[in-house]
């Protein structure tokens, strides 16, 4: 009985590790993430309201595209922006959102790094 429990636990751990690896694409980033914008923020040409967003990493030909779609809204805000991936020396240990403030006093997204990814998104 004890061997069965240990075997079951090992199989569950192995499947979890395989599942985590499957979510990362060949570029070292996950295809889908979530991010919270604490304040309104310009992403590309769109000023997104504060809130939670699903962020999808897509390829359009050779271009890396990030699509931000607001969660939990009947009319979700959405933005599409081209990004460059910059490889990291090691997988990111935390999420990081970097922005600058423009002349109109708007926060403008500059880069995103997600915990567990091997690359940083630069906008």
Residue frames as a rotation matrix with the C-alpha (Angstrom) as fourth column:
UNK 1
0.572 0.820 0.000 0.00
0.820 -0.572 0.000 0.00
0.000 0.000 -1.000 0.00
UNK 2
0.453 -0.484 -0.748 2.84
0.162 -0.781 0.604 2.37
-0.876 -0.395 -0.275 0.88
UNK 3
-0.630 -0.700 0.335 4.57
0.417 0.058 0.907 1.68
-0.655 0.711 0.256 -2.46
UNK 4
-0.090 0.703 0.705 1.35
0.984 -0.046 0.171 2.54
0.153 0.709 -0.688 -4.29
UNK 5
0.799 0.372 -0.473 1.12
0.494 -0.854 0.162 5.90
-0.344 -0.363 -0.866 -2.48
UNK 6
0.011 -0.890 -0.456 4.76
0.047 -0.455 0.889 6.74
-0.999 -0.032 0.037 -3.25
UNK 7
-0.647 -0.214 0.732 4.34
0.682 0.268 0.681 5.71
-0.342 0.939 -0.028 -6.90
UNK 8
0.347 0.869 0.353 1.19
0.932 -0.363 -0.023 7.82
0.108 0.337 -0.935 -7.21
UNK 9
0.694 -0.154 -0.704 2.97
0.222 -0.884 0.412 10.81
-0.685 -0.442 -0.579 -5.70
UNK 10
-0.393 -0.919 -0.023 5.95
0.176 -0.099 0.979 10.44
-0.903 0.381 0.201 -8.07
UNK 11
-0.415 0.331 0.847 3.65
0.909 0.170 0.379 10.20
-0.018 0.928 -0.372 -11.10
UNK 12
0.687 0.717 -0.118 1.76
0.720 -0.693 -0.015 13.32
-0.093 -0.075 -0.993 -9.99
UNK 13
0.356 -0.647 -0.674 5.01
0.024 -0.715 0.699 15.27
-0.934 -0.265 -0.239 -9.57
UNK 14
-0.631 -0.617 0.470 6.29
0.443 0.211 0.871 14.10
-0.637 0.758 0.141 -12.97
UNK 15
-0.022 0.712 0.702 3.05
0.991 -0.079 0.111 15.15
0.135 0.698 -0.703 -14.68
UNK 16
0.783 0.272 -0.559 3.20
0.428 -0.888 0.168 18.56
-0.451 -0.371 -0.812 -12.98
UNK 17
-0.110 -0.915 -0.388 6.75
0.015 -0.391 0.920 19.13
-0.994 0.095 0.057 -14.21
UNK 18
-0.654 -0.073 0.753 5.83
0.709 0.288 0.644 18.06
-0.264 0.955 -0.137 -17.74
UNK 19
0.390 0.894 0.219 2.78
0.920 -0.386 -0.065 20.35
0.026 0.227 -0.973 -17.65
UNK 20
0.595 -0.240 -0.767 4.89
0.161 -0.899 0.407 23.32
-0.787 -0.366 -0.497 -16.57
UNK 21
-0.510 -0.860 0.012 7.41
0.133 -0.065 0.989 22.72
-0.850 0.506 0.148 -19.32
UNK 22
-0.360 0.430 0.828 4.70
0.924 0.289 0.252 22.42
-0.131 0.856 -0.501 -21.97
UNK 23
0.653 0.691 -0.309 3.42
0.661 -0.719 -0.213 25.94
-0.369 -0.066 -0.927 -21.23
UNK 24
0.169 -0.677 -0.717 6.72
-0.221 -0.735 0.642 27.58
-0.961 0.050 -0.273 -22.22
UNK 25
0.978 0.203 0.051 7.20
0.012 0.192 -0.981 28.00
-0.210 0.960 0.185 -25.97
UNK 26
0.502 -0.832 0.235 10.44
0.852 0.431 -0.296 27.79
0.145 0.350 0.926 -27.95
UNK 27
0.216 -0.396 0.893 11.18
0.135 -0.893 -0.429 31.47
0.967 0.213 -0.139 -27.20
UNK 28
-0.677 -0.529 -0.511 11.42
0.515 0.156 -0.843 30.83
0.526 -0.834 0.167 -23.46
UNK 29
-0.853 0.472 0.223 8.16
-0.517 -0.706 -0.484 32.57
-0.070 -0.528 0.846 -22.56
UNK 30
-0.579 0.746 0.329 4.69
0.469 0.635 -0.614 31.32
-0.666 -0.201 -0.718 -21.75
UNK 31
-0.708 0.364 0.605 2.02
0.579 -0.191 0.793 31.87
0.404 0.911 -0.076 -24.41
UNK 32
0.270 0.860 0.432 -0.55
0.186 -0.487 0.853 33.19
0.945 -0.151 -0.292 -21.91
UNK 33
-0.722 -0.440 -0.534 -0.02
0.630 -0.098 -0.771 35.14
0.287 -0.892 0.348 -18.68
UNK 34
0.561 0.825 0.068 -1.95
0.705 -0.520 0.483 37.55
0.434 -0.223 -0.873 -16.47
UNK 35
-0.693 -0.721 0.003 -0.86
0.632 -0.610 -0.478 40.98
0.346 -0.329 0.878 -15.34
UNK 36
0.434 0.769 -0.470 -2.46
0.887 -0.456 0.075 43.65
-0.157 -0.449 -0.880 -13.16
UNK 37
-0.364 -0.443 0.819 -2.05
0.526 -0.824 -0.212 47.26
0.769 0.353 0.533 -14.23
UNK 38
-0.387 0.195 -0.901 -2.22
0.900 -0.131 -0.415 49.27
-0.199 -0.972 -0.125 -10.99
UNK 39
-0.169 0.286 -0.943 -2.95
-0.045 -0.958 -0.282 52.51
-0.985 -0.005 0.175 -12.88
UNK 40
0.917 0.398 0.001 -4.04
0.010 -0.020 -1.000 53.46
-0.398 0.917 -0.022 -16.40
UNK 41
-0.077 -0.995 0.058 -1.14
-0.052 0.063 0.997 52.64
-0.996 0.074 -0.056 -18.71
UNK 42
0.521 0.141 -0.842 -0.37
-0.808 -0.236 -0.540 53.25
-0.275 0.961 -0.009 -22.36
UNK 43
-0.054 -0.459 0.887 0.40
0.107 0.880 0.462 49.99
-0.993 0.119 0.001 -24.16
UNK 44
-0.465 -0.146 0.873 1.44
0.879 0.044 0.475 50.74
-0.108 0.988 0.108 -27.71
UNK 45
-0.832 0.192 0.521 -1.03
0.074 -0.892 0.446 53.35
0.550 0.410 0.728 -28.92
UNK 46
0.167 0.974 -0.150 -3.82
0.197 0.116 0.974 52.39
0.966 -0.193 -0.172 -26.49
UNK 47
-0.639 -0.231 0.733 -4.36
-0.632 -0.386 -0.673 53.82
0.438 -0.893 0.100 -22.99
UNK 48
-0.227 0.516 -0.826 -5.60
0.302 0.843 0.444 50.83
0.926 -0.149 -0.347 -20.98
UNK 49
0.436 0.414 0.799 -7.54
-0.644 -0.476 0.598 51.39
0.628 -0.776 0.059 -17.74
UNK 50
-0.566 -0.597 0.568 -6.24
-0.823 0.373 -0.428 49.89
0.044 -0.710 -0.703 -14.52
UNK 51
0.550 0.783 0.291 -7.23
-0.803 0.592 -0.074 46.30
-0.230 -0.193 0.954 -13.91
UNK 52
-0.095 -0.512 0.854 -6.41
-0.193 0.851 0.489 42.66
-0.977 -0.118 -0.179 -14.56
UNK 53
0.378 0.117 -0.918 -5.42
-0.908 -0.144 -0.393 41.56
-0.178 0.983 0.052 -18.06
UNK 54
0.624 -0.275 0.732 -4.79
0.336 0.940 0.066 38.35
-0.706 0.204 0.678 -19.89
UNK 55
0.263 -0.631 -0.730 -1.63
-0.808 -0.558 0.191 38.75
-0.528 0.539 -0.656 -21.96
UNK 56
0.789 0.030 0.614 -1.09
0.256 0.892 -0.372 36.49
-0.559 0.451 0.696 -24.98
UNK 57
-0.193 -0.889 -0.416 2.20
-0.491 -0.279 0.825 36.15
-0.849 0.363 -0.383 -26.80
UNK 58
0.748 0.496 0.441 1.59
0.178 0.491 -0.853 35.54
-0.639 0.716 0.279 -30.53
UNK 59
-0.543 -0.839 0.045 3.72
0.237 -0.102 0.966 35.25
-0.806 0.535 0.254 -33.62
UNK 60
0.761 0.641 -0.100 2.65
0.087 -0.253 -0.964 37.10
-0.643 0.724 -0.248 -36.78
UNK 61
0.795 -0.606 -0.014 5.24
0.013 0.040 -0.999 36.10
0.606 0.794 0.039 -39.32
UNK 62
-0.134 -0.937 -0.324 8.58
0.570 0.195 -0.798 37.07
0.810 -0.291 0.508 -37.79
UNK 63
-0.390 0.016 0.921 6.97
-0.429 -0.888 -0.166 39.58
0.815 -0.460 0.353 -35.37
UNK 64
-0.689 0.192 -0.699 6.33
0.684 0.492 -0.539 38.93
0.241 -0.849 -0.470 -31.68
UNK 65
-0.349 0.686 0.639 2.97
-0.251 -0.725 0.641 40.43
0.903 0.063 0.425 -30.68
UNK 66
-0.921 0.174 -0.348 1.52
0.385 0.271 -0.882 40.85
-0.059 -0.947 -0.317 -27.19
UNK 67
-0.305 0.903 0.303 -2.26
0.045 -0.304 0.952 41.09
0.951 0.304 0.052 -26.90
UNK 68
-0.997 0.051 -0.050 -3.63
0.041 -0.162 -0.986 42.58
-0.058 -0.985 0.160 -23.66
UNK 69
-0.302 0.953 0.012 -7.31
0.026 -0.005 1.000 41.83
0.953 0.302 -0.023 -22.95
UNK 70
-0.610 0.125 0.782 -9.01
-0.745 -0.427 -0.513 43.10
0.270 -0.896 0.353 -19.81
UNK 71
-0.770 0.318 -0.553 -10.61
0.376 0.926 0.008 40.43
0.515 -0.202 -0.833 -17.64
UNK 72
-0.465 0.659 -0.591 -14.00
0.848 0.140 -0.511 40.55
-0.254 -0.739 -0.624 -15.91
UNK 73
-0.597 0.330 -0.731 -15.50
-0.276 -0.940 -0.199 43.34
-0.753 0.083 0.652 -18.03
UNK 74
0.349 0.795 0.495 -18.50
0.349 0.380 -0.857 43.19
-0.869 0.472 -0.145 -20.36
UNK 75
0.967 -0.176 0.183 -16.62
0.112 -0.355 -0.928 45.42
0.228 0.918 -0.324 -22.85
UNK 76
0.558 -0.799 -0.222 -12.97
0.588 0.193 0.785 44.56
-0.585 -0.569 0.578 -22.17
UNK 77
0.665 -0.503 -0.553 -10.25
-0.642 -0.763 -0.078 47.00
-0.382 0.407 -0.830 -23.15
UNK 78
0.701 -0.445 0.558 -7.72
0.542 0.841 -0.010 45.50
-0.464 0.310 0.830 -25.54
UNK 79
0.586 -0.595 -0.549 -4.34
-0.704 -0.710 0.018 46.45
-0.401 0.376 -0.835 -26.96
UNK 80
0.834 -0.439 0.334 -1.94
0.538 0.781 -0.317 44.82
-0.122 0.444 0.888 -29.42
UNK 81
0.726 -0.659 -0.195 1.70
-0.635 -0.752 0.175 45.77
-0.262 -0.003 -0.965 -29.37
UNK 82
0.676 -0.613 -0.409 4.84
0.029 0.577 -0.817 44.48
0.737 0.540 0.407 -31.06
UNK 83
0.826 -0.449 0.342 7.57
-0.445 -0.145 0.884 43.38
-0.347 -0.882 -0.320 -28.68
UNK 84
0.196 -0.842 -0.503 11.18
-0.553 0.329 -0.766 42.28
0.810 0.428 -0.400 -28.79
UNK 85
0.985 0.070 -0.155 12.31
0.072 0.652 0.755 39.37
0.154 -0.755 0.637 -26.68
UNK 86
0.172 -0.954 0.246 15.58
-0.762 -0.287 -0.580 39.82
0.624 -0.088 -0.776 -24.81
UNK 87
0.376 -0.055 -0.925 16.99
0.280 0.958 0.056 36.58
0.883 -0.280 0.376 -23.38
UNK 88
0.719 -0.133 0.682 17.68
-0.669 -0.395 0.629 36.53
0.185 -0.909 -0.373 -19.64
UNK 89
-0.359 -0.929 -0.088 20.77
-0.821 0.359 -0.443 34.90
0.443 -0.087 -0.892 -18.11
UNK 90
-0.975 0.171 -0.142 18.47
0.216 0.878 -0.427 32.69
0.051 -0.447 -0.893 -16.05
UNK 91
-0.206 0.976 0.073 14.72
0.700 0.094 0.708 32.24
0.684 0.197 -0.702 -15.58
UNK 92
-0.385 0.141 0.912 13.05
-0.375 -0.927 -0.015 35.24
0.843 -0.348 0.410 -13.97
UNK 93
-0.795 0.031 -0.606 12.37
0.517 0.556 -0.651 34.79
0.316 -0.831 -0.458 -10.27
UNK 94
-0.370 0.711 -0.597 9.64
0.467 -0.413 -0.782 37.47
-0.803 -0.568 -0.179 -10.13
UNK 95
0.356 0.564 0.745 7.22
0.932 -0.277 -0.235 39.42
0.074 0.778 -0.624 -12.29
UNK 96
-0.431 -0.503 -0.749 8.40
0.512 -0.820 0.256 42.88
-0.743 -0.274 0.611 -13.29
UNK 97
0.491 0.604 0.627 6.56
0.869 -0.385 -0.310 45.70
0.054 0.698 -0.714 -15.06
UNK 98
-0.459 -0.697 -0.551 8.64
0.636 -0.691 0.344 48.73
-0.621 -0.193 0.760 -16.11
UNK 99
0.489 0.644 0.588 7.12
0.866 -0.438 -0.239 51.96
0.104 0.627 -0.772 -17.41
UNK 100
-0.801 -0.597 -0.055 8.07
0.599 -0.798 -0.071 55.57
-0.001 -0.090 0.996 -18.03
UNK 101
0.182 0.837 -0.516 5.94
0.632 -0.501 -0.591 58.70
-0.753 -0.218 -0.621 -17.72
UNK 102
-0.245 -0.234 0.941 5.42
0.946 -0.270 0.179 60.70
0.212 0.934 0.288 -20.92
UNK 103
-0.948 -0.185 0.260 4.85
0.169 -0.982 -0.084 64.45
0.271 -0.036 0.962 -21.38
UNK 104
-0.173 0.966 0.195 1.07
-0.396 -0.249 0.884 63.92
0.902 0.075 0.425 -20.96
UNK 105
-0.449 -0.124 0.885 1.78
-0.893 0.068 -0.444 62.36
-0.005 -0.990 -0.141 -17.52
UNK 106
0.744 0.636 -0.204 0.68
-0.649 0.761 0.003 58.92
0.157 0.131 0.979 -18.75
UNK 107
0.013 -0.693 0.721 2.47
-0.500 0.620 0.605 55.75
-0.866 -0.368 -0.338 -17.72
UNK 108
0.526 0.045 -0.849 3.86
-0.835 0.219 -0.506 54.06
0.163 0.975 0.153 -20.84
UNK 109
0.831 -0.165 0.532 4.73
-0.080 0.910 0.407 50.36
-0.551 -0.380 0.743 -20.66
UNK 110
0.266 -0.843 -0.468 8.40
-0.962 -0.262 -0.075 49.73
-0.060 0.470 -0.881 -21.52
UNK 111
-0.529 -0.473 -0.705 8.96
-0.522 0.836 -0.169 46.09
0.669 0.278 -0.689 -20.56
UNK 112
0.581 0.672 0.459 7.37
-0.810 0.420 0.410 43.06
0.083 -0.610 0.788 -18.94
UNK 113
-0.601 -0.671 -0.434 9.09
-0.539 0.741 -0.401 40.09
0.591 -0.006 -0.807 -17.34
UNK 114
0.554 0.825 0.113 7.12
-0.698 0.386 0.603 37.15
0.454 -0.413 0.790 -16.02
UNK 115
-0.013 -0.514 0.858 8.35
-0.874 0.423 0.240 34.81
-0.486 -0.746 -0.455 -13.30
UNK 116
0.244 0.032 0.969 9.60
0.051 0.998 -0.046 31.55
-0.969 0.060 0.241 -14.81
UNK 117
0.989 0.103 0.104 10.23
0.112 -0.074 -0.991 32.97
-0.095 0.992 -0.085 -18.29
UNK 118
0.204 -0.971 0.127 13.67
0.807 0.241 0.540 32.96
-0.554 -0.008 0.832 -19.93
UNK 119
-0.585 -0.350 0.732 13.17
0.734 -0.612 0.293 36.23
0.346 0.709 0.615 -21.81
UNK 120
-0.428 0.380 -0.820 11.97
0.388 -0.742 -0.547 39.79
-0.816 -0.552 0.171 -21.18
UNK 121
0.206 0.581 0.787 9.38
0.978 -0.148 -0.146 41.54
0.031 0.800 -0.599 -23.39
UNK 122
-0.600 -0.427 -0.676 10.59
0.410 -0.890 0.197 44.99
-0.686 -0.159 0.710 -24.50
UNK 123
0.385 0.827 0.409 8.11
0.859 -0.159 -0.487 47.41
-0.338 0.539 -0.772 -26.09
